């Protein structure tokens, strides 16, 4: 895959988490003992910094092979 496309995907993932929020706004099912909405919030807190770090690592100077 192209590096720019991967960066685009990593940038879109946090926005998708917000866009899908109305569809997970429910108590059932329970995941690891948490209601779905709480698990979704926890997952977004973990995934968003990972996406940010991934974009940073791909754009870091000196690592470009182009």
CHARMM-style PDB file with segment names, atoms N, HN, CA, C and O in Angstrom:
ATOM      1  N   UNK     1       0.831  -1.185   0.000  1.00  0.00      PROA
ATOM      2  CA  UNK     1       0.000   0.000   0.000  1.00  0.00      PROA
ATOM      3  C   UNK     1       0.876   1.250   0.000  1.00  0.00      PROA
ATOM      4  O   UNK     1       2.014   1.242   0.469  1.00  0.00      PROA
ATOM      5  N   UNK     2       0.322   2.291  -0.527  1.00  0.00      PROA
ATOM      6  HN  UNK     2      -0.603   2.298  -0.908  1.00  0.00      PROA
ATOM      7  CA  UNK     2       1.021   3.566  -0.549  1.00  0.00      PROA
ATOM      8  C   UNK     2       1.050   4.165   0.860  1.00  0.00      PROA
ATOM      9  O   UNK     2       0.087   4.032   1.615  1.00  0.00      PROA
ATOM     10  N   UNK     3       2.145   4.816   1.205  1.00  0.00      PROA
ATOM     11  HN  UNK     3       2.927   4.924   0.591  1.00  0.00      PROA
ATOM     12  CA  UNK     3       2.304   5.402   2.530  1.00  0.00      PROA
ATOM     13  C   UNK     3       1.244   6.467   2.802  1.00  0.00      PROA
ATOM     14  O   UNK     3       0.745   6.567   3.923  1.00  0.00      PROA
ATOM     15  N   UNK     4       0.900   7.255   1.799  1.00  0.00      PROA
ATOM     16  HN  UNK     4       1.306   7.174   0.888  1.00  0.00      PROA
ATOM     17  CA  UNK     4      -0.119   8.299   1.978  1.00  0.00      PROA
ATOM     18  C   UNK     4      -1.490   7.698   2.254  1.00  0.00      PROA
ATOM     19  O   UNK     4      -2.272   8.266   3.016  1.00  0.00      PROA
ATOM     20  N   UNK     5      -1.788   6.557   1.642  1.00  0.00      PROA
ATOM     21  HN  UNK     5      -1.152   6.096   1.023  1.00  0.00      PROA
ATOM     22  CA  UNK     5      -3.071   5.898   1.879  1.00  0.00      PROA
ATOM     23  C   UNK     5      -3.143   5.356   3.308  1.00  0.00      PROA
ATOM     24  O   UNK     5      -4.193   5.432   3.947  1.00  0.00      PROA
ATOM     25  N   UNK     6      -2.043   4.815   3.805  1.00  0.00      PROA
ATOM     26  HN  UNK     6      -1.191   4.753   3.286  1.00  0.00      PROA
ATOM     27  CA  UNK     6      -2.016   4.313   5.185  1.00  0.00      PROA
ATOM     28  C   UNK     6      -2.192   5.466   6.166  1.00  0.00      PROA
ATOM     29  O   UNK     6      -2.908   5.335   7.159  1.00  0.00      PROA
ATOM     30  N   UNK     7      -1.540   6.596   5.892  1.00  0.00      PROA
ATOM     31  HN  UNK     7      -0.958   6.703   5.086  1.00  0.00      PROA
ATOM     32  CA  UNK     7      -1.705   7.772   6.752  1.00  0.00      PROA
ATOM     33  C   UNK     7      -3.157   8.247   6.723  1.00  0.00      PROA
ATOM     34  O   UNK     7      -3.706   8.628   7.757  1.00  0.00      PROA
ATOM     35  N   UNK     8      -3.770   8.226   5.561  1.00  0.00      PROA
ATOM     36  HN  UNK     8      -3.325   7.917   4.721  1.00  0.00      PROA
ATOM     37  CA  UNK     8      -5.182   8.615   5.444  1.00  0.00      PROA
ATOM     38  C   UNK     8      -6.071   7.689   6.284  1.00  0.00      PROA
ATOM     39  O   UNK     8      -6.958   8.158   6.997  1.00  0.00      PROA
ATOM     40  N   UNK     9      -5.832   6.384   6.197  1.00  0.00      PROA
ATOM     41  HN  UNK     9      -5.112   6.003   5.618  1.00  0.00      PROA
ATOM     42  CA  UNK     9      -6.631   5.447   6.992  1.00  0.00      PROA
ATOM     43  C   UNK     9      -6.447   5.675   8.488  1.00  0.00      PROA
ATOM     44  O   UNK     9      -7.413   5.636   9.250  1.00  0.00      PROA
ATOM     45  N   UNK    10      -5.218   5.910   8.903  1.00  0.00      PROA
ATOM     46  HN  UNK    10      -4.433   5.941   8.284  1.00  0.00      PROA
ATOM     47  CA  UNK    10      -4.969   6.160  10.328  1.00  0.00      PROA
ATOM     48  C   UNK    10      -5.611   7.457  10.796  1.00  0.00      PROA
ATOM     49  O   UNK    10      -5.978   7.575  11.965  1.00  0.00      PROA
ATOM     50  N   UNK    11      -5.752   8.426   9.911  1.00  0.00      PROA
ATOM     51  HN  UNK    11      -5.454   8.330   8.961  1.00  0.00      PROA
ATOM     52  CA  UNK    11      -6.397   9.689  10.281  1.00  0.00      PROA
ATOM     53  C   UNK    11      -7.920   9.562  10.313  1.00  0.00      PROA
ATOM     54  O   UNK    11      -8.586  10.292  11.047  1.00  0.00      PROA
ATOM     55  N   UNK    12      -8.467   8.652   9.531  1.00  0.00      PROA
ATOM     56  HN  UNK    12      -7.926   8.059   8.935  1.00  0.00      PROA
ATOM     57  CA  UNK    12      -9.921   8.506   9.445  1.00  0.00      PROA
ATOM     58  C   UNK    12     -10.485   7.664  10.591  1.00  0.00      PROA
ATOM     59  O   UNK    12     -11.637   7.855  10.980  1.00  0.00      PROA
ATOM     60  N   UNK    13      -9.706   6.748  11.131  1.00  0.00      PROA
ATOM     61  HN  UNK    13      -8.770   6.593  10.815  1.00  0.00      PROA
ATOM     62  CA  UNK    13     -10.200   5.836  12.169  1.00  0.00      PROA
ATOM     63  C   UNK    13     -10.799   6.579  13.370  1.00  0.00      PROA
ATOM     64  O   UNK    13     -11.900   6.222  13.790  1.00  0.00      PROA
ATOM     65  N   UNK    14     -10.133   7.598  13.951  1.00  0.00      PROA
ATOM     66  HN  UNK    14      -9.239   7.889  13.611  1.00  0.00      PROA
ATOM     67  CA  UNK    14     -10.763   8.304  15.081  1.00  0.00      PROA
ATOM     68  C   UNK    14     -12.076   8.993  14.709  1.00  0.00      PROA
ATOM     69  O   UNK    14     -12.990   9.059  15.531  1.00  0.00      PROA
ATOM     70  N   UNK    15     -12.181   9.502  13.492  1.00  0.00      PROA
ATOM     71  HN  UNK    15     -11.439   9.449  12.824  1.00  0.00      PROA
ATOM     72  CA  UNK    15     -13.439  10.125  13.072  1.00  0.00      PROA
ATOM     73  C   UNK    15     -14.544   9.087  12.899  1.00  0.00      PROA
ATOM     74  O   UNK    15     -15.709   9.364  13.184  1.00  0.00      PROA
ATOM     75  N   UNK    16     -14.187   7.912  12.439  1.00  0.00      PROA
ATOM     76  HN  UNK    16     -13.241   7.687  12.207  1.00  0.00      PROA
ATOM     77  CA  UNK    16     -15.176   6.832  12.332  1.00  0.00      PROA
ATOM     78  C   UNK    16     -15.683   6.412  13.705  1.00  0.00      PROA
ATOM     79  O   UNK    16     -16.858   6.080  13.862  1.00  0.00      PROA
ATOM     80  N   UNK    17     -14.804   6.428  14.690  1.00  0.00      PROA
ATOM     81  HN  UNK    17     -13.850   6.698  14.562  1.00  0.00      PROA
ATOM     82  CA  UNK    17     -15.237   6.094  16.047  1.00  0.00      PROA
ATOM     83  C   UNK    17     -16.304   7.071  16.522  1.00  0.00      PROA
ATOM     84  O   UNK    17     -17.270   6.670  17.171  1.00  0.00      PROA
ATOM     85  N   UNK    18     -16.134   8.349  16.202  1.00  0.00      PROA
ATOM     86  HN  UNK    18     -15.350   8.674  15.675  1.00  0.00      PROA
ATOM     87  CA  UNK    18     -17.145   9.337  16.580  1.00  0.00      PROA
ATOM     88  C   UNK    18     -18.409   9.214  15.744  1.00  0.00      PROA
ATOM     89  O   UNK    18     -19.516   9.374  16.259  1.00  0.00      PROA
ATOM     90  N   UNK    19     -18.248   8.930  14.463  1.00  0.00      PROA
ATOM     91  HN  UNK    19     -17.349   8.800  14.045  1.00  0.00      PROA
ATOM     92  CA  UNK    19     -19.410   8.825  13.578  1.00  0.00      PROA
ATOM     93  C   UNK    19     -20.280   7.625  13.940  1.00  0.00      PROA
ATOM     94  O   UNK    19     -21.499   7.675  13.776  1.00  0.00      PROA
ATOM     95  N   UNK    20     -19.674   6.555  14.427  1.00  0.00      PROA
ATOM     96  HN  UNK    20     -18.684   6.514  14.560  1.00  0.00      PROA
ATOM     97  CA  UNK    20     -20.423   5.352  14.780  1.00  0.00      PROA
ATOM     98  C   UNK    20     -20.960   5.381  16.203  1.00  0.00      PROA
ATOM     99  O   UNK    20     -21.640   4.445  16.625  1.00  0.00      PROA
ATOM    100  N   UNK    21     -20.668   6.433  16.941  1.00  0.00      PROA
ATOM    101  HN  UNK    21     -20.115   7.192  16.598  1.00  0.00      PROA
ATOM    102  CA  UNK    21     -21.090   6.524  18.336  1.00  0.00      PROA
ATOM    103  C   UNK    21     -22.600   6.372  18.533  1.00  0.00      PROA
ATOM    104  O   UNK    21     -22.987   5.670  19.467  1.00  0.00      PROA
ATOM    105  N   UNK    22     -23.477   6.968  17.733  1.00  0.00      PROA
ATOM    106  HN  UNK    22     -23.162   7.538  16.974  1.00  0.00      PROA
ATOM    107  CA  UNK    22     -24.912   6.773  17.964  1.00  0.00      PROA
ATOM    108  C   UNK    22     -25.361   5.313  17.828  1.00  0.00      PROA
ATOM    109  O   UNK    22     -26.379   4.927  18.402  1.00  0.00      PROA
ATOM    110  N   UNK    23     -24.620   4.512  17.085  1.00  0.00      PROA
ATOM    111  HN  UNK    23     -23.793   4.826  16.619  1.00  0.00      PROA
ATOM    112  CA  UNK    23     -25.011   3.117  16.891  1.00  0.00      PROA
ATOM    113  C   UNK    23     -24.572   2.211  18.036  1.00  0.00      PROA
ATOM    114  O   UNK    23     -25.061   1.088  18.158  1.00  0.00      PROA
ATOM    115  N   UNK    24     -23.659   2.685  18.872  1.00  0.00      PROA
ATOM    116  HN  UNK    24     -23.262   3.598  18.774  1.00  0.00      PROA
ATOM    117  CA  UNK    24     -23.219   1.878  20.011  1.00  0.00      PROA
ATOM    118  C   UNK    24     -23.745   2.437  21.327  1.00  0.00      PROA
ATOM    119  O   UNK    24     -23.330   1.991  22.397  1.00  0.00      PROA
ATOM    120  N   UNK    25     -24.642   3.396  21.265  1.00  0.00      PROA
ATOM    121  HN  UNK    25     -24.980   3.759  20.396  1.00  0.00      PROA
ATOM    122  CA  UNK    25     -25.184   4.016  22.462  1.00  0.00      PROA
ATOM    123  C   UNK    25     -26.270   3.128  23.070  1.00  0.00      PROA
ATOM    124  O   UNK    25     -27.464   3.406  22.959  1.00  0.00      PROA
ATOM    125  N   UNK    26     -25.822   2.068  23.704  1.00  0.00      PROA
ATOM    126  HN  UNK    26     -24.852   1.842  23.794  1.00  0.00      PROA
ATOM    127  CA  UNK    26     -26.733   1.137  24.371  1.00  0.00      PROA
ATOM    128  C   UNK    26     -26.006   0.446  25.514  1.00  0.00      PROA
ATOM    129  O   UNK    26     -24.777   0.473  25.591  1.00  0.00      PROA
ATOM    130  N   UNK    27     -26.759  -0.157  26.379  1.00  0.00      PROA
ATOM    131  HN  UNK    27     -27.757  -0.179  26.316  1.00  0.00      PROA
ATOM    132  CA  UNK    27     -26.166  -0.833  27.535  1.00  0.00      PROA
ATOM    133  C   UNK    27     -25.781  -2.269  27.175  1.00  0.00      PROA
ATOM    134  O   UNK    27     -24.705  -2.736  27.549  1.00  0.00      PROA
ATOM    135  N   UNK    28     -26.627  -2.946  26.476  1.00  0.00      PROA
ATOM    136  HN  UNK    28     -27.501  -2.567  26.173  1.00  0.00      PROA
ATOM    137  CA  UNK    28     -26.341  -4.328  26.082  1.00  0.00      PROA
ATOM    138  C   UNK    28     -25.681  -4.342  24.725  1.00  0.00      PROA
ATOM    139  O   UNK    28     -26.064  -3.503  23.909  1.00  0.00      PROA
ATOM    140  N   UNK    29     -24.783  -5.152  24.406  1.00  0.00      PROA
ATOM    141  HN  UNK    29     -24.472  -5.833  25.069  1.00  0.00      PROA
ATOM    142  CA  UNK    29     -24.194  -6.257  25.165  1.00  0.00      PROA
ATOM    143  C   UNK    29     -23.105  -5.757  26.115  1.00  0.00      PROA
ATOM    144  O   UNK    29     -22.589  -4.649  25.968  1.00  0.00      PROA
ATOM    145  N   UNK    30     -22.773  -6.589  27.078  1.00  0.00      PROA
ATOM    146  HN  UNK    30     -23.192  -7.490  27.198  1.00  0.00      PROA
ATOM    147  CA  UNK    30     -21.675  -6.291  27.987  1.00  0.00      PROA
ATOM    148  C   UNK    30     -20.396  -6.882  27.412  1.00  0.00      PROA
ATOM    149  O   UNK    30     -20.381  -8.041  26.999  1.00  0.00      PROA
ATOM    150  N   UNK    31     -19.334  -6.105  27.382  1.00  0.00      PROA
ATOM    151  HN  UNK    31     -19.346  -5.163  27.717  1.00  0.00      PROA
ATOM    152  CA  UNK    31     -18.038  -6.565  26.899  1.00  0.00      PROA
ATOM    153  C   UNK    31     -17.043  -6.369  28.036  1.00  0.00      PROA
ATOM    154  O   UNK    31     -16.805  -5.242  28.470  1.00  0.00      PROA
ATOM    155  N   UNK    32     -16.470  -7.452  28.513  1.00  0.00      PROA
ATOM    156  HN  UNK    32     -16.664  -8.368  28.160  1.00  0.00      PROA
ATOM    157  CA  UNK    32     -15.563  -7.432  29.665  1.00  0.00      PROA
ATOM    158  C   UNK    32     -16.224  -6.774  30.865  1.00  0.00      PROA
ATOM    159  O   UNK    32     -15.558  -6.091  31.642  1.00  0.00      PROA
ATOM    160  N   UNK    33     -17.519  -6.970  31.023  1.00  0.00      PROA
ATOM    161  HN  UNK    33     -18.060  -7.525  30.391  1.00  0.00      PROA
ATOM    162  CA  UNK    33     -18.263  -6.419  32.142  1.00  0.00      PROA
ATOM    163  C   UNK    33     -18.649  -4.956  31.989  1.00  0.00      PROA
ATOM    164  O   UNK    33     -19.246  -4.376  32.896  1.00  0.00      PROA
ATOM    165  N   UNK    34     -18.321  -4.361  30.868  1.00  0.00      PROA
ATOM    166  HN  UNK    34     -17.836  -4.832  30.131  1.00  0.00      PROA
ATOM    167  CA  UNK    34     -18.656  -2.952  30.622  1.00  0.00      PROA
ATOM    168  C   UNK    34     -19.804  -2.858  29.624  1.00  0.00      PROA
ATOM    169  O   UNK    34     -19.879  -3.659  28.693  1.00  0.00      PROA
ATOM    170  N   UNK    35     -20.691  -1.897  29.807  1.00  0.00      PROA
ATOM    171  HN  UNK    35     -20.630  -1.246  30.564  1.00  0.00      PROA
ATOM    172  CA  UNK    35     -21.686  -1.654  28.757  1.00  0.00      PROA
ATOM    173  C   UNK    35     -20.983  -1.281  27.460  1.00  0.00      PROA
ATOM    174  O   UNK    35     -19.856  -0.786  27.474  1.00  0.00      PROA
ATOM    175  N   UNK    36     -21.648  -1.519  26.351  1.00  0.00      PROA
ATOM    176  HN  UNK    36     -22.564  -1.921  26.339  1.00  0.00      PROA
ATOM    177  CA  UNK    36     -21.039  -1.303  25.043  1.00  0.00      PROA
ATOM    178  C   UNK    36     -20.508   0.119  24.878  1.00  0.00      PROA
ATOM    179  O   UNK    36     -19.418   0.306  24.338  1.00  0.00      PROA
ATOM    180  N   UNK    37     -21.255   1.119  25.331  1.00  0.00      PROA
ATOM    181  HN  UNK    37     -22.140   0.967  25.769  1.00  0.00      PROA
ATOM    182  CA  UNK    37     -20.828   2.511  25.153  1.00  0.00      PROA
ATOM    183  C   UNK    37     -19.562   2.806  25.947  1.00  0.00      PROA
ATOM    184  O   UNK    37     -18.694   3.539  25.471  1.00  0.00      PROA
ATOM    185  N   UNK    38     -19.442   2.247  27.153  1.00  0.00      PROA
ATOM    186  HN  UNK    38     -20.146   1.652  27.540  1.00  0.00      PROA
ATOM    187  CA  UNK    38     -18.230   2.472  27.947  1.00  0.00      PROA
ATOM    188  C   UNK    38     -17.032   1.768  27.333  1.00  0.00      PROA
ATOM    189  O   UNK    38     -15.927   2.311  27.315  1.00  0.00      PROA
ATOM    190  N   UNK    39     -17.249   0.557  26.829  1.00  0.00      PROA
ATOM    191  HN  UNK    39     -18.146   0.116  26.844  1.00  0.00      PROA
ATOM    192  CA  UNK    39     -16.171  -0.147  26.147  1.00  0.00      PROA
ATOM    193  C   UNK    39     -15.744   0.621  24.904  1.00  0.00      PROA
ATOM    194  O   UNK    39     -14.552   0.676  24.599  1.00  0.00      PROA
ATOM    195  N   UNK    40     -16.685   1.213  24.180  1.00  0.00      PROA
ATOM    196  HN  UNK    40     -17.653   1.169  24.427  1.00  0.00      PROA
ATOM    197  CA  UNK    40     -16.380   1.995  22.981  1.00  0.00      PROA
ATOM    198  C   UNK    40     -15.524   3.207  23.339  1.00  0.00      PROA
ATOM    199  O   UNK    40     -14.563   3.519  22.637  1.00  0.00      PROA
ATOM    200  N   UNK    41     -15.873   3.894  24.438  1.00  0.00      PROA
ATOM    201  HN  UNK    41     -16.654   3.640  25.009  1.00  0.00      PROA
ATOM    202  CA  UNK    41     -15.071   5.037  24.883  1.00  0.00      PROA
ATOM    203  C   UNK    41     -13.658   4.596  25.251  1.00  0.00      PROA
ATOM    204  O   UNK    41     -12.680   5.239  24.871  1.00  0.00      PROA
ATOM    205  N   UNK    42     -13.559   3.494  25.996  1.00  0.00      PROA
ATOM    206  HN  UNK    42     -14.353   2.972  26.305  1.00  0.00      PROA
ATOM    207  CA  UNK    42     -12.244   2.983  26.378  1.00  0.00      PROA
ATOM    208  C   UNK    42     -11.426   2.626  25.140  1.00  0.00      PROA
ATOM    209  O   UNK    42     -10.238   2.937  25.064  1.00  0.00      PROA
ATOM    210  N   UNK    43     -12.062   1.979  24.177  1.00  0.00      PROA
ATOM    211  HN  UNK    43     -13.028   1.726  24.238  1.00  0.00      PROA
ATOM    212  CA  UNK    43     -11.377   1.596  22.946  1.00  0.00      PROA
ATOM    213  C   UNK    43     -10.899   2.826  22.175  1.00  0.00      PROA
ATOM    214  O   UNK    43      -9.806   2.812  21.608  1.00  0.00      PROA
ATOM    215  N   UNK    44     -11.699   3.878  22.151  1.00  0.00      PROA
ATOM    216  HN  UNK    44     -12.587   3.888  22.612  1.00  0.00      PROA
ATOM    217  CA  UNK    44     -11.281   5.085  21.425  1.00  0.00      PROA
ATOM    218  C   UNK    44     -10.127   5.784  22.132  1.00  0.00      PROA
ATOM    219  O   UNK    44      -9.276   6.386  21.478  1.00  0.00      PROA
ATOM    220  N   UNK    45     -10.089   5.710  23.462  1.00  0.00      PROA
ATOM    221  HN  UNK    45     -10.781   5.221  23.993  1.00  0.00      PROA
ATOM    222  CA  UNK    45      -8.975   6.300  24.211  1.00  0.00      PROA
ATOM    223  C   UNK    45      -7.677   5.551  23.907  1.00  0.00      PROA
ATOM    224  O   UNK    45      -6.603   6.153  23.923  1.00  0.00      PROA
ATOM    225  N   UNK    46      -7.759   4.274  23.635  1.00  0.00      PROA
ATOM    226  HN  UNK    46      -8.632   3.785  23.622  1.00  0.00      PROA
ATOM    227  CA  UNK    46      -6.573   3.475  23.322  1.00  0.00      PROA
ATOM    228  C   UNK    46      -6.189   3.610  21.847  1.00  0.00      PROA
ATOM    229  O   UNK    46      -5.008   3.753  21.529  1.00  0.00      PROA
ATOM    230  N   UNK    47      -7.163   3.567  20.954  1.00  0.00      PROA
ATOM    231  HN  UNK    47      -8.122   3.452  21.212  1.00  0.00      PROA
ATOM    232  CA  UNK    47      -6.877   3.532  19.513  1.00  0.00      PROA
ATOM    233  C   UNK    47      -6.426   4.893  18.968  1.00  0.00      PROA
ATOM    234  O   UNK    47      -5.545   4.943  18.110  1.00  0.00      PROA
ATOM    235  N   UNK    48      -7.010   5.993  19.448  1.00  0.00      PROA
ATOM    236  HN  UNK    48      -7.725   5.953  20.146  1.00  0.00      PROA
ATOM    237  CA  UNK    48      -6.676   7.311  18.907  1.00  0.00      PROA
ATOM    238  C   UNK    48      -5.197   7.665  19.076  1.00  0.00      PROA
ATOM    239  O   UNK    48      -4.584   8.114  18.108  1.00  0.00      PROA
ATOM    240  N   UNK    49      -4.596   7.486  20.251  1.00  0.00      PROA
ATOM    241  HN  UNK    49      -5.094   7.121  21.038  1.00  0.00      PROA
ATOM    242  CA  UNK    49      -3.156   7.773  20.346  1.00  0.00      PROA
ATOM    243  C   UNK    49      -2.303   6.823  19.501  1.00  0.00      PROA
ATOM    244  O   UNK    49      -1.250   7.220  19.001  1.00  0.00      PROA
ATOM    245  N   UNK    50      -2.744   5.581  19.338  1.00  0.00      PROA
ATOM    246  HN  UNK    50      -3.599   5.258  19.744  1.00  0.00      PROA
ATOM    247  CA  UNK    50      -1.994   4.654  18.488  1.00  0.00      PROA
ATOM    248  C   UNK    50      -2.024   5.104  17.031  1.00  0.00      PROA
ATOM    249  O   UNK    50      -1.020   5.003  16.326  1.00  0.00      PROA
ATOM    250  N   UNK    51      -3.164   5.595  16.584  1.00  0.00      PROA
ATOM    251  HN  UNK    51      -3.980   5.677  17.157  1.00  0.00      PROA
ATOM    252  CA  UNK    51      -3.251   6.122  15.218  1.00  0.00      PROA
ATOM    253  C   UNK    51      -2.377   7.361  15.068  1.00  0.00      PROA
ATOM    254  O   UNK    51      -1.700   7.523  14.052  1.00  0.00      PROA
ATOM    255  N   UNK    52      -2.387   8.236  16.071  1.00  0.00      PROA
ATOM    256  HN  UNK    52      -2.937   8.104  16.896  1.00  0.00      PROA
ATOM    257  CA  UNK    52      -1.554   9.434  16.027  1.00  0.00      PROA
ATOM    258  C   UNK    52      -0.081   9.062  15.991  1.00  0.00      PROA
ATOM    259  O   UNK    52       0.683   9.641  15.219  1.00  0.00      PROA
ATOM    260  N   UNK    53       0.324   8.109  16.810  1.00  0.00      PROA
ATOM    261  HN  UNK    53      -0.297   7.639  17.437  1.00  0.00      PROA
ATOM    262  CA  UNK    53       1.716   7.659  16.810  1.00  0.00      PROA
ATOM    263  C   UNK    53       2.089   7.035  15.468  1.00  0.00      PROA
ATOM    264  O   UNK    53       3.196   7.247  14.973  1.00  0.00      PROA
ATOM    265  N   UNK    54       1.173   6.269  14.878  1.00  0.00      PROA
ATOM    266  HN  UNK    54       0.274   6.097  15.280  1.00  0.00      PROA
ATOM    267  CA  UNK    54       1.439   5.661  13.581  1.00  0.00      PROA
ATOM    268  C   UNK    54       1.656   6.703  12.496  1.00  0.00      PROA
ATOM    269  O   UNK    54       2.550   6.558  11.662  1.00  0.00      PROA
ATOM    270  N   UNK    55       0.845   7.751  12.504  1.00  0.00      PROA
ATOM    271  HN  UNK    55       0.120   7.869  13.182  1.00  0.00      PROA
ATOM    272  CA  UNK    55       1.018   8.831  11.529  1.00  0.00      PROA
ATOM    273  C   UNK    55       2.355   9.528  11.762  1.00  0.00      PROA
ATOM    274  O   UNK    55       3.071   9.832  10.808  1.00  0.00      PROA
ATOM    275  N   UNK    56       2.687   9.778  13.013  1.00  0.00      PROA
ATOM    276  HN  UNK    56       2.105   9.530  13.787  1.00  0.00      PROA
ATOM    277  CA  UNK    56       3.966  10.413  13.328  1.00  0.00      PROA
ATOM    278  C   UNK    56       5.128   9.544  12.853  1.00  0.00      PROA
ATOM    279  O   UNK    56       6.076  10.049  12.251  1.00  0.00      PROA
ATOM    280  N   UNK    57       5.060   8.253  13.119  1.00  0.00      PROA
ATOM    281  HN  UNK    57       4.290   7.843  13.608  1.00  0.00      PROA
ATOM    282  CA  UNK    57       6.153   7.357  12.735  1.00  0.00      PROA
ATOM    283  C   UNK    57       6.308   7.285  11.215  1.00  0.00      PROA
ATOM    284  O   UNK    57       7.425   7.169  10.711  1.00  0.00      PROA
ATOM    285  N   UNK    58       5.207   7.354  10.494  1.00  0.00      PROA
ATOM    286  HN  UNK    58       4.300   7.449  10.904  1.00  0.00      PROA
ATOM    287  CA  UNK    58       5.295   7.314   9.036  1.00  0.00      PROA
ATOM    288  C   UNK    58       5.814   8.617   8.443  1.00  0.00      PROA
ATOM    289  O   UNK    58       6.419   8.610   7.371  1.00  0.00      PROA
ATOM    290  N   UNK    59       5.584   9.732   9.125  1.00  0.00      PROA
ATOM    291  HN  UNK    59       5.092   9.737   9.996  1.00  0.00      PROA
ATOM    292  CA  UNK    59       6.005  11.027   8.613  1.00  0.00      PROA
ATOM    293  C   UNK    59       7.334  11.500   9.186  1.00  0.00      PROA
ATOM    294  O   UNK    59       7.831  12.559   8.802  1.00  0.00      PROA
ATOM    295  N   UNK    60       7.911  10.731  10.093  1.00  0.00      PROA
ATOM    296  HN  UNK    60       7.508   9.871  10.405  1.00  0.00      PROA
ATOM    297  CA  UNK    60       9.143  11.147  10.751  1.00  0.00      PROA
ATOM    298  C   UNK    60      10.253  11.378   9.713  1.00  0.00      PROA
ATOM    299  O   UNK    60      10.468  10.539   8.838  1.00  0.00      PROA
ATOM    300  N   UNK    61      10.953  12.514   9.812  1.00  0.00      PROA
ATOM    301  HN  UNK    61      10.778  13.195  10.523  1.00  0.00      PROA
ATOM    302  CA  UNK    61      12.028  12.774   8.849  1.00  0.00      PROA
ATOM    303  C   UNK    61      13.142  11.727   8.979  1.00  0.00      PROA
ATOM    304  O   UNK    61      13.435  11.238  10.070  1.00  0.00      PROA
ATOM    305  N   UNK    62      13.737  11.408   7.862  1.00  0.00      PROA
ATOM    306  HN  UNK    62      13.500  11.806   6.976  1.00  0.00      PROA
ATOM    307  CA  UNK    62      14.829  10.453   7.869  1.00  0.00      PROA
ATOM    308  C   UNK    62      14.392   9.023   7.633  1.00  0.00      PROA
ATOM    309  O   UNK    62      15.228   8.153   7.390  1.00  0.00      PROA
ATOM    310  N   UNK    63      13.095   8.765   7.701  1.00  0.00      PROA
ATOM    311  HN  UNK    63      12.415   9.472   7.898  1.00  0.00      PROA
ATOM    312  CA  UNK    63      12.605   7.403   7.488  1.00  0.00      PROA
ATOM    313  C   UNK    63      11.967   7.238   6.117  1.00  0.00      PROA
ATOM    314  O   UNK    63      11.477   6.161   5.778  1.00  0.00      PROA
ATOM    315  N   UNK    64      11.975   8.297   5.339  1.00  0.00      PROA
ATOM    316  HN  UNK    64      12.374   9.171   5.615  1.00  0.00      PROA
ATOM    317  CA  UNK    64      11.356   8.244   4.020  1.00  0.00      PROA
ATOM    318  C   UNK    64      12.259   7.506   3.046  1.00  0.00      PROA
ATOM    319  O   UNK    64      13.457   7.778   2.972  1.00  0.00      PROA
ATOM    320  N   UNK    65      11.687   6.575   2.302  1.00  0.00      PROA
ATOM    321  HN  UNK    65      10.714   6.354   2.361  1.00  0.00      PROA
ATOM    322  CA  UNK    65      12.440   5.805   1.311  1.00  0.00      PROA
ATOM    323  C   UNK    65      12.162   6.295  -0.099  1.00  0.00      PROA
ATOM    324  O   UNK    65      12.600   5.685  -1.074  1.00  0.00      PROA
ATOM    325  N   UNK    66      11.427   7.406  -0.205  1.00  0.00      PROA
ATOM    326  HN  UNK    66      11.071   7.901   0.587  1.00  0.00      PROA
ATOM    327  CA  UNK    66      11.060   7.926  -1.525  1.00  0.00      PROA
ATOM    328  C   UNK    66      12.155   8.773  -2.114  1.00  0.00      PROA
ATOM    329  OT1 UNK    66      12.009   9.289  -3.222  1.00  0.00      PROA
TER     330      UNK     66
END
